[in-house]
Amino acid sequence: MIKNLIKTISIGVVSLASVNIFAGAAEELQSKLSKIESMQASFSQVVIDELGTELDSSKGSFQIQPPKKFKWTVSEPYEQEIISDGMNLWQFDKDIEQINVSNLDESFDNSPAALLSNAGDTLVNDYLIAQVQDDAEGSVIYHLRPKSEESLFESMLMEFKGDHFVAFQVKDNLGQATIVEFSEQKYNQELPEDFFKFIPPVGIDLIDSRNTIIESEADITQPPQIIDTEAVKAIN
């Protein structure tokens, strides 16, 4: 599966005019995403450069619940959690005992995570979308190229087998690609109400970027605040 996605990277460097596009590609992709009320899966991830050389790999688990809630847990080769509770984005790097939290602001709408959590319902307006049929694997790959110059990625591939979301690839503006393959998928199972709530462990440095204030155009943005996690836990 991942090899097939790597093979399809070449699609991303040619004009979409040379790709077989049909008018219903965006609507079909949106229909598939709208059926995912929640998703749980294991994942394997590889990062490659523009020449296809592997730079990094990791494994872990993934849960998502539209709109805008997800948990990305890396278990190998290091431990990390990235959690969105719908308003805040938490990143807990356990090896260095540090937590970063920021607002889940408008930049989220231009990110791959927005598509995966079905937060974006304007695919036709925001992306040029092509469909690539892989008859050998019995899968369909959707190629998305953002129309906005402010997008956080250059192109994205999303692979489905039927309605099952099995893999995706994100390519950045420098040619580096992140390829993720899912396994053991479970769809539309109820998750606990507090599943995406993150409570910082006591004694871990917390860098809070949510309270950054610019007092005037001439001022430099104040640095993120480092907060006592014990006080944060008491508030929660």
C-alpha positions as CSV (number, residue, x, y, z in Angstrom):
1,M,0.0,0.0,0.0
2,I,2.7,2.5,1.0
3,K,4.7,1.5,-2.1
4,N,1.7,2.3,-4.2
5,L,1.5,5.8,-2.6
6,I,5.2,6.4,-3.2
7,K,4.7,5.4,-6.8
8,T,1.9,7.9,-7.1
9,I,4.0,10.8,-5.8
10,S,4.8,11.6,-9.4
11,I,1.2,12.7,-9.9
12,G,1.9,15.6,-7.5
13,V,4.7,17.1,-9.7
14,V,2.7,17.3,-12.9
15,S,-0.2,19.5,-13.8
16,L,-3.6,18.3,-12.7
17,A,-4.6,18.8,-16.4
18,S,-2.7,15.6,-17.2
19,V,-4.5,13.6,-14.5
20,N,-7.8,11.9,-15.1
21,I,-10.3,14.2,-13.4
22,F,-14.0,13.8,-13.2
23,A,-16.5,16.3,-11.9
24,G,-17.7,14.2,-9.0
25,A,-14.4,13.5,-7.3
26,A,-14.7,16.2,-4.6
27,E,-18.3,15.2,-3.9
28,E,-17.4,11.5,-3.7
29,L,-14.5,12.2,-1.3
30,Q,-16.7,14.4,0.9
31,S,-19.3,11.6,1.0
32,K,-16.8,9.1,2.2
33,L,-15.4,11.5,4.8
34,S,-19.0,12.4,6.0
35,K,-19.6,8.7,6.8
36,I,-16.7,8.7,9.4
37,E,-18.4,9.8,12.6
38,S,-15.4,8.5,14.5
39,M,-12.3,6.4,13.6
40,Q,-9.8,4.4,15.6
41,A,-6.7,2.8,14.1
42,S,-3.1,1.8,14.5
43,F,-0.7,3.6,12.2
44,S,2.8,3.3,10.7
45,Q,4.4,6.5,9.4
46,V,7.4,7.1,7.2
47,V,8.9,10.5,6.2
48,I,10.9,10.7,2.9
49,D,12.8,13.4,1.1
50,E,12.3,14.5,-2.5
51,L,14.6,11.7,-3.7
52,G,12.6,9.0,-1.8
53,T,15.2,8.5,1.0
54,E,13.6,7.6,4.3
55,L,14.3,10.2,7.0
56,D,12.1,9.0,9.8
57,S,9.6,6.3,10.8
58,S,7.2,5.8,13.7
59,K,4.3,3.8,14.9
60,G,1.3,4.4,17.2
61,S,-2.4,4.8,17.4
62,F,-4.9,7.3,16.1
63,Q,-8.5,8.4,17.1
64,I,-10.6,11.0,15.5
65,Q,-14.1,12.4,16.0
66,P,-15.5,15.2,13.8
67,P,-15.5,18.1,14.1
68,K,-11.8,18.9,15.0
69,K,-11.2,16.4,17.7
70,F,-8.3,13.9,17.4
71,K,-5.6,12.1,19.3
72,W,-2.3,11.1,17.6
73,T,-0.2,8.9,19.9
74,V,3.3,7.9,18.9
75,S,4.6,4.8,20.8
76,E,7.8,4.0,18.7
77,P,10.6,5.1,18.6
78,Y,9.7,7.8,21.1
79,E,6.6,8.7,23.0
80,Q,4.5,11.7,22.0
81,E,0.8,12.7,22.1
82,I,-0.9,15.3,20.0
83,I,-4.4,16.0,21.0
84,S,-7.1,18.4,19.8
85,D,-10.1,18.9,22.1
86,G,-11.8,21.1,19.5
87,M,-10.5,24.4,20.8
88,N,-6.9,23.7,21.9
89,L,-4.0,21.8,20.4
90,W,-1.8,19.9,22.9
91,Q,1.6,18.4,22.2
92,F,3.1,16.3,24.9
93,D,6.7,15.2,24.3
94,K,7.3,12.6,27.0
95,D,11.0,12.1,26.4
96,I,11.8,15.7,27.1
97,E,9.0,16.1,29.6
98,Q,7.5,19.1,27.9
99,I,4.0,20.2,26.9
100,N,3.0,22.8,24.3
101,V,-0.5,24.1,23.9
102,S,-1.8,26.5,21.3
103,N,-5.2,27.7,20.0
104,L,-6.8,25.6,17.3
105,D,-7.0,28.7,15.1
106,E,-7.9,29.3,11.5
107,S,-4.7,27.7,10.3
108,F,-6.3,24.4,11.2
109,D,-8.8,24.8,8.3
110,N,-5.9,24.7,5.8
111,S,-4.2,21.6,7.3
112,P,-4.5,17.9,6.5
113,A,-6.1,17.3,10.0
114,A,-9.1,19.4,8.9
115,L,-9.8,17.0,6.1
116,L,-9.3,13.9,8.3
117,S,-11.7,15.2,10.9
118,N,-14.2,16.3,8.3
119,A,-14.1,19.9,9.5
120,G,-13.8,21.2,5.9
121,D,-17.0,20.9,3.9
122,T,-15.9,23.1,1.0
123,L,-13.6,20.7,-0.9
124,V,-14.8,21.9,-4.3
125,N,-14.0,25.5,-3.4
126,D,-10.7,24.9,-1.6
127,Y,-9.0,22.1,-3.6
128,L,-8.3,20.8,-7.1
129,I,-9.2,17.1,-6.8
130,A,-8.4,14.2,-9.0
131,Q,-9.3,10.5,-8.6
132,V,-6.7,7.8,-9.4
133,Q,-8.0,4.2,-9.7
134,D,-5.7,1.4,-8.6
135,D,-7.3,-1.7,-10.0
136,A,-4.5,-4.0,-8.8
137,E,-5.2,-3.1,-5.2
138,G,-8.9,-2.5,-5.6
139,S,-8.5,1.0,-4.1
140,V,-9.1,4.6,-5.1
141,I,-6.6,7.4,-4.4
142,Y,-7.8,11.0,-4.3
143,H,-5.2,13.7,-5.2
144,L,-5.8,17.1,-3.6
145,R,-4.0,20.3,-4.4
146,P,-4.9,23.3,-2.3
147,K,-5.9,26.4,-4.2
148,S,-4.8,28.7,-1.4
149,E,-1.1,29.9,-1.4
150,E,-1.2,29.9,2.4
151,S,-1.8,26.2,2.7
152,L,0.4,24.2,5.0
153,F,1.0,21.5,2.3
154,E,1.6,21.3,-1.4
155,S,-0.5,18.2,-2.1
156,M,-2.2,15.3,-0.4
157,L,-3.2,11.8,-1.4
158,M,-6.0,9.9,0.4
159,E,-6.4,6.2,-0.3
160,F,-9.7,4.4,0.2
161,K,-10.8,0.8,-0.2
162,G,-14.5,1.1,-0.6
163,D,-15.4,3.4,2.4
164,H,-12.4,2.3,4.4
165,F,-9.7,5.0,4.8
166,V,-6.5,3.1,4.5
167,A,-3.6,5.5,3.9
168,F,-2.6,9.1,3.2
169,Q,0.4,11.0,2.0
170,V,1.2,14.7,2.6
171,K,3.8,16.5,0.6
172,D,5.2,19.8,1.8
173,N,6.5,22.7,-0.3
174,L,10.1,21.4,0.0
175,G,9.3,18.1,-1.5
176,Q,9.3,16.1,1.7
177,A,6.5,13.6,2.1
178,T,4.9,12.0,5.1
179,I,3.2,8.7,4.3
180,V,0.8,7.1,6.9
181,E,-0.7,3.6,6.6
182,F,-3.7,2.6,8.9
183,S,-4.5,-0.9,10.2
184,E,-7.1,-2.3,12.6
185,Q,-9.5,0.4,11.7
186,K,-12.7,0.7,13.7
187,Y,-15.4,3.2,12.5
188,N,-18.3,5.0,14.2
189,Q,-17.8,3.5,17.7
190,E,-18.8,5.7,20.6
191,L,-15.8,7.2,22.4
192,P,-16.0,8.4,26.0
193,E,-17.1,12.0,26.5
194,D,-13.8,13.1,28.0
195,F,-11.6,11.0,25.6
196,F,-10.1,14.1,23.9
197,K,-9.7,16.1,27.1
198,F,-6.1,16.6,28.1
199,I,-5.0,17.2,31.7
200,P,-1.3,18.1,31.9
201,P,0.6,15.8,34.4
202,V,1.9,17.5,37.5
203,G,5.6,18.5,37.3
204,I,5.9,18.8,33.5
205,D,6.8,22.1,31.9
206,L,3.9,23.6,30.0
207,I,4.5,26.2,27.3
208,D,1.2,28.0,26.7
209,S,1.0,30.0,23.5
210,R,-2.7,30.8,23.8
211,N,-2.2,34.0,25.9
212,T,0.2,35.7,23.4
213,I,-0.7,39.4,23.2
214,I,0.5,42.1,20.8
215,E,0.1,45.5,22.4
216,S,1.0,47.6,19.3
217,E,2.2,47.1,15.8
218,A,5.7,48.0,16.9
219,D,5.8,45.4,19.7
220,I,7.3,42.0,19.3
221,T,4.9,39.2,20.2
222,Q,5.4,38.2,23.8
223,P,7.0,34.8,24.3
224,P,4.9,31.8,25.3
225,Q,4.2,31.5,29.0
226,I,5.6,28.6,31.0
227,I,3.0,27.5,33.5
228,D,3.0,25.3,36.6
229,T,1.1,22.2,35.5
230,E,0.0,21.6,39.1
231,A,-2.0,24.8,38.9
232,V,-3.4,23.9,35.5
233,K,-4.5,20.5,36.8
234,A,-6.2,22.3,39.8
235,I,-8.2,24.5,37.3
236,N,-9.3,21.5,35.3
